[in-house]
Each structure stands twice: as structure tokens, then as C-alpha cells.
Amino acid sequence: MRRSIFIVISILVAISLMLSACSPVSTPTQAAEPQAEANAPEATSTTASAPAEGSADSEMLHEVNPGEVTGNIISAGSSTVFPLTEAIAALFEEEGYQGQVTVDSIGSGAGFERFCKSGETDIANASRKIKDSEVELCNAIGREPIEFRVGTDAIAIVVNPENDFLTNLTMDELALIFSDKAVNWSDVNPEWPAEPIKRYTPGTDSGTYDFFIEVVLQPKYDGDADKAKEAFQNARDLQQSEDDNVLVQGVEGDKYAIGFFGFAYYQEQADKLKPVSLDGVEPNSETAEDGSYGLSRPLFIYSDAKIMQEKPQVASFINFYLARVNEVIEDVGYFPASAEALGAAQQSLLEAMQ
């Protein structure tokens, strides 16, 4: 009897093995993928893992749904950063934000004054780093400014399209042109016309002005900022404005004019202006990021942890800004910050919100 049972069991096992051999083979990964998806927690806007230092992965930030953000946001500052912040604000509103983002173009210096002295704004836009004196003003009203790198700009040197003698400048020539030591073009180069240099530049509240003085003029005056500014301000035929469009119109209307402003404004008016290379290097994304173009510079926004905690809409907007800025920055006319710089900005936001 036992022998018969053993024979029956053996036959059943053999049949089972034959059937399994004829069936499709399931790999471990094919079976595991649906199970992993079923067990994975849903992504939320309240959790984020800390990134590796210096990384620039937008997934490190909390996901922001603009349609769920309420409350107004006030920013002011650099005319250079203005179109970038404006583009981010438009995208924020396009994706559902129902509040209002105010973006005033008043220059970096004036923007820091509103942010650090009077405390009127939530965000300061800047085309230069904040100064120690401005940090002290912020501290005096209980604010600790946090820096967020959002892009890279190159200051464009431009002349009138009818200018037939100028295509390239050395840094020394550029410093001489924008000082009280040159009145006519021939004072810079005797082969150039004996015609007055008409200068169109940003005003003294502009971060572009500060950057130009620091990089171009100060080295010629042993690093003395006051002497450099004096030489610049005493130049003849100097017209200044915080409105870059005014500068564009000035250069466009005078054959012997020269001006400078952010690269984005040149791109907008490229058919009406002639760019000038610097030491043989033209401004573009590669030369701006690697620093080979002598007038490339970083772009920033600043805020404060207390502001972002008391006004969550500000934190959400900056989060959205840092996660989406590279989608719009080249259309605006600027260049992306390096992955390391953008990653550091994202890390600063995460730390501020802890």
C-alpha cells in the first residue's frame, strides 16, 4: 500500500515539474517593480531629504503647488535681476498662485535699503553680494540675510551700430573711457575720432555700477573705491539711469555713444546696438561661467529665515524660484549658475526652514 502511494506522489511531482517548465519565466525585477510602487509612500510637499553638499538637484526641494499658496510677496532691487524675478513670478501665477508678487526695479543698493533698513520687502534682488554695512543694517532690525545664487550675468559693453572704429577694448582702455581722464575718443587711442565720448551708464544705486567700479576702475586707483567713483562721476557727457531701456535709447541715438548694462538688455535690443568684446572675449554662457569674460558676475536674491517662517508664501516662492529658474533664465537673457552654486542655494533654503 505504501509503495502504491509513493508511486502516485512521484507521478504527481513529475507532472508538476513538466507543467512549470512549459510556463513563462518571471524575473525577480518584473515581480518586484509593481510591489515597490504599491508600497512606496506618496510624494508630499512636507518632506525632503538633505542633498549632498554642492549638488544641484531640484528634487532636494519640497514640491510646491502654486495653487495652494496664499498671501502677497514683495521684492525690490537690481534692475538686472528684475526680469528674471518677473519671469519666475509670471510662471508662479501661471501655475495657479492667486496672490500678488510685487517686483520693483530700483537698483541693488536701494533694494538692500528697503530690505535691511526699512524692512519693507520680503526679498532683495541683487546683482552683487550684500555689503557688510548692509548686513549690519539688517541685523539692527532683526534680520539675518540669506543669500541665494540664481544665475550668472555678463555686463555688455555696447556702442552705436554706426561706430566703425571700435570692436574690442582692453580693460585699461575701458577704464580710461569711463573716467575723467578722457574727453574725446582720440584721448584713448589717437587713431580714433576726435569726437566727444557720450557715456550712458547705470546709476549709483545699481549693482551693475558697483560691480563695474570694483572690477574696472578700482584697480587703476590702487583699490581706492572713493577715487574710482570720483573719476567715473567726473567724466564728461555722462548720463546715468536706473532704467536700462533709457541707456539703450541713448546709445542707439548717438554715433559716438558707449554704454553698459546687463546682457539681457543687450539681447533684447541686439538689432539696434553693436557689442564690443573685452580683451578679445565676447560675453556668452561659456565665457560668463568660466570667468574668461572679464565682466561676468553672479546674480542673487536675498531673504531671511524669520520672514520665510512667518510668511510661508515667501518660502514657497523662493523654493519655486530655485527649482524652476533654469527653465526661464536663458530666455530672459542670462546664464544658469553652476550646479554647485545652485545646489548651495537650495541647501541654504532647506537649512533656513528647519
Long-range contacts (C-beta under 8 A, 24 or more apart in sequence): 48-350, 50-347, 50-350, 51-343, 51-346, 51-347, 51-350, 53-343, 53-344, 53-347, 54-339, 54-340, 54-343, 54-344, 55-339, 55-340, 55-343, 56-338, 56-339, 56-340, 56-341, 56-342, 56-343, 56-346, 57-343, 57-346, 58-322, 58-323, 58-324, 58-346, 60-343, 60-346, 60-347, 60-350, 61-319, 61-322, 61-323, 61-346, 61-349, 61-350, 62-319, 64-316, 64-319, 64-320, 64-323, 65-95, 65-96, 66-92, 66-93, 66-95, 66-96, 66-97, 66-316, 66-320, 67-95, 67-96, 67-97, 67-98, 68-96, 69-97, 69-98, 69-99, 69-312, 69-313, 69-316, 69-317, 70-98, 70-99, 70-313, 71-99, 71-311, 71-312, 71-313, 72-99, 72-100, 72-101, 72-102, 72-313, 73-99, 73-100, 73-101, 73-102, 73-122, 73-123, 73-311, 73-313, 73-314, 73-317, 74-102, 74-120, 74-121, 74-122, 74-123, 75-101, 75-102, 75-103, 75-104, 75-121, 75-122, 75-123, 75-124, 75-125, 75-301, 76-102, 76-103, 76-104, 76-105, 76-106, 76-110, 76-111, 76-114, 76-115, 76-120, 76-121, 76-123, 76-124, 76-125, 77-104, 77-105, 77-106, 77-107, 77-108, 77-110, 77-111, 77-112, 77-114, 77-115, 77-121, 77-123, 77-124, 77-125, 77-126, 77-207, 78-105, 78-107, 78-108, 78-111, 78-125, 78-126, 78-127, 78-206, 78-207, 78-208, 78-299, 79-105, 79-106, 79-107, 79-202, 79-206, 79-208, 79-242, 79-243, 79-244, 79-262, 80-127, 80-153, 80-206, 80-207, 80-208, 80-244, 80-261, 80-262, 80-264, 80-299, 81-108, 81-125, 81-126, 81-127, 81-150, 81-299, 81-300, 81-301, 82-125, 83-264, 83-332, 83-333, 84-150, 84-151, 84-264, 84-299, 84-325, 84-328, 84-329, 84-332, 84-334, 85-123, 85-125, 85-301, 85-321, 87-328, 87-331, 87-332, 88-317, 88-320, 88-321, 88-324, 88-325, 88-328, 89-317, 91-320, 91-324, 91-327, 91-328, 92-317, 92-320, 99-313, 101-317, 105-242, 105-243, 106-205, 106-242, 107-202, 107-203, 107-205, 107-206, 107-207, 107-209, 107-242, 108-205, 108-206, 108-207, 108-210, 109-204, 109-205, 109-206, 109-207, 109-210, 110-205, 110-242, 112-137, 112-302, 113-137, 115-143, 115-145, 115-302, 116-141, 116-143, 116-145, 117-141, 119-143, 122-303, 122-307, 122-311, 122-314, 123-301, 123-302, 123-303, 123-314, 123-317, 123-318, 124-301, 124-302, 124-303, 125-300, 125-301, 126-207, 126-299, 126-300, 126-301, 126-302, 127-153, 127-206, 127-207, 127-208, 127-211, 127-262, 127-297, 127-299, 127-300, 128-207, 128-210, 128-211, 128-297, 128-300, 129-298, 129-300, 130-300, 130-302, 138-304, 142-306, 143-304, 143-306, 143-307, 144-304, 144-305, 144-306, 145-302, 145-303, 145-304, 146-302, 146-303, 146-304, 146-305, 146-348, 146-349, 146-352, 147-300, 147-302, 147-345, 147-348, 148-300, 148-301, 148-302, 148-303, 148-318, 148-321, 148-322, 148-345, 148-348, 148-349, 149-298, 149-299, 149-300, 149-337, 149-341, 149-342, 149-344, 149-345, 150-299, 150-300, 150-301, 150-321, 150-322, 150-325, 150-329, 150-337, 150-342, 150-345, 151-298, 151-299, 151-325, 151-329, 151-334, 151-335, 151-336, 151-337, 152-285, 152-288, 152-289, 152-296, 152-297, 152-298, 152-299, 152-334, 152-335, 152-336, 152-337, 152-338, 153-262, 153-263, 153-264, 153-288, 153-296, 153-297, 153-298, 153-299, 153-334, 153-335, 154-263, 154-283, 154-284, 154-287, 154-288, 154-293, 154-295, 154-296, 154-297, 154-335, 155-208, 155-211, 155-212, 155-260, 155-261, 155-262, 155-263, 155-283, 155-295, 155-296, 155-297, 156-260, 156-261, 156-262, 156-263, 156-265, 156-266, 156-275, 156-283, 157-258, 157-259, 157-260, 157-275, 157-276, 157-278, 157-295, 158-251, 158-258, 158-259, 158-260, 158-261, 158-266, 158-273, 158-274, 158-275, 158-276, 159-251, 159-257, 159-258, 159-259, 159-273, 159-274, 159-276, 160-251, 160-252, 160-253, 160-254, 160-255, 160-256, 160-257, 160-273, 160-274, 161-272, 161-273, 161-274, 162-255, 163-255, 163-256, 163-274, 165-191, 165-192, 165-193, 166-192, 166-258, 166-276, 167-276, 167-277, 168-276, 168-277, 168-278, 168-279, 168-280, 169-276, 169-277, 169-278, 169-279, 170-278, 170-279, 171-216, 171-278, 171-279, 171-294, 172-220, 174-216, 174-278, 175-216, 175-217, 175-219, 175-220, 177-258, 178-212, 178-216, 178-217, 178-232, 178-235, 179-217, 179-220, 179-231, 179-232, 179-234, 179-235, 180-230, 180-231, 180-232, 180-234, 180-235, 180-236, 181-231, 182-235, 183-236, 185-256, 193-256, 195-256, 196-236, 196-237, 196-256, 197-235, 197-236, 197-237, 197-256, 197-258, 198-237, 198-239, 198-250, 198-254, 198-256, 198-257, 198-258, 199-235, 199-237, 199-238, 199-239, 199-257, 199-258, 199-259, 200-239, 200-240, 200-241, 200-246, 200-247, 200-250, 200-251, 200-257, 200-258, 200-259, 201-238, 201-239, 201-240, 201-247, 201-259, 201-260, 202-240, 202-241, 202-242, 202-244, 202-247, 202-260, 202-261, 203-240, 203-241, 203-242, 204-229, 204-233, 204-240, 205-242, 206-242, 208-260, 208-261, 208-262, 209-240, 211-295, 211-297, 212-260, 212-295, 215-294, 215-295, 216-295, 248-272, 248-273, 260-295, 262-333, 262-334, 263-288, 263-333, 263-334, 264-332, 264-333, 264-334, 265-333, 266-333, 267-333, 268-333, 284-335, 285-330, 285-335, 285-336, 288-335, 289-335, 289-336, 289-338, 298-337, 298-341, 299-334, 299-337, 305-352, 305-353, 308-352, 308-353, 309-353, 315-349, 315-352, 315-353, 318-349, 319-349, 322-346, 322-349
